[in-house]
């Protein structure tokens, strides 16, 4: 238990150092995120010990494909916005 308390204290100190240098609007984000984490149960987190390497690689490939599609959409949206700005519509 003493080791756990030492690790927790170390995290607390690091968090306080970070928080002390943030603007107030970022602090609200941290509080909201902390509340979200607090609301999660242990069962909400995935246990990768039961997954085989092939399943993990297949899952990663699916995510990469989804991100690739979304990146292209973001580029298209950015180009459209730049066009609107150049045309004076924005």
Secondary structure, DSSP 8 states (H G I E B T S, - for coil): -HHHHHHHHHHHHHHHHHHTTS-HHHHHHHHHHHHHHHH--GGGS--GGGS-HHHHHHHHHHHHHHHHHHHHHHHHHHHHHHHHHHTT--
